Structures are given as structure tokens and as C-alpha cells.
Amino acid sequence: MKRRKFIGQTSKAALALTILPSYVMGGKPNVVAPSDRINVGYIGLGKQSGTLLRGISNCKETYISAVCDVDTKKLAAFHQLSLKANENKGSAGVQQFKHYRELLAMKDLDAVVIATPDHWHAQMAVDAAAAGKDIYCENHWRSLLQKEGPW
């Protein structure tokens, strides 16, 4: 075989492997490859985080890796919800933390959902950004300003 023909054929084969879905190469059709998974941590586990959990976990690429709250009852209850949300996604467990900085120290965590009281949002978002995490954070400043502001 000539060198040009060999290079051309191997290039085509390599390109075909990058286009094929992972299940063709031995993966399962409805399971997301670990490299395509988004590992999410939840900080603050009140009512709003439950709503966010249901919405975000509907995306098959998301996987809840960790949860954090200072209230141990909320932490335990949300931990069970997150295990259930991960049930069909190849769950390897969900870590629990009482302090958000411990959650942010996780190397394999890609993103955080911050659902804490408003006065904690800024510090947690700054710390999450410094830790290299993507951030989803809701706040209610507009409604506060409309109620309390002079405008």
C-alpha cells in the first residue's frame, strides 16, 4: 500500500470514529459517557432547590454529585431526592456537605446551583467562580428594588 493511500484511509477511519455515537463503540444507547456528563452540586436545599432539581435533572447529561446545606434535615431529605434523580444515570452516589467551600473543593464538580438566601449569593458565586465552576444562581433583587427602592 502506498503511503498516501494509507494516510487517506486512516484519516477517514479516524474521522468516522469521531462522528459515531458512543453506543456504536460498545456504550449503552441511553447512558451518557462520563466525558459528556455535567457534574452538578447544589448549595442551599430549600423549596426552590427542589424545583430546580426537578428541572435540571430532566437533562440526561446532568448528574448530581454533591449537595450542601447547614440544616441537616434539609440535607438528608435533599440527598434522597438527588439519589432518586440520579437513579437511571449510572449513579455512583451523592456527597453531602455542611459547608459550601468543601463542595467547591471537589475537583470533578463542573457546576453549582446556588439557592441560598439572597445575602449569601454574592460570596458563594464569587467563591464558585474562583474555584472554576459554572454557576446557576437566582436572585430576587428586582422585586426587592421595586418594593423598597425610591424608583
ZIJOHU-V57055 format. One record per run of one state. SS is the DSSP state (~ for helix, > for strand, _ for the rest). FROM is the first residue (numbers start at 1). TO is the last residue. If there is no record, write none. Layout:
((SS/FROM/TO) (SS/FROM/TO))
This chain:
((_/1/2) (~/3/19) (_/20/21) (~/22/25) (_/26/33) (~/34/36) (_/37/37) (>/38/43) (_/44/46) (~/47/56) (_/57/61) (>/62/68) (_/69/71) (~/72/89) (_/90/94) (>/95/97) (_/98/99) (~/100/104) (_/105/110) (>/111/114) (_/115/117) (~/118/130) (_/131/133) (>/134/137) (_/138/140) (~/141/148) (_/149/151))
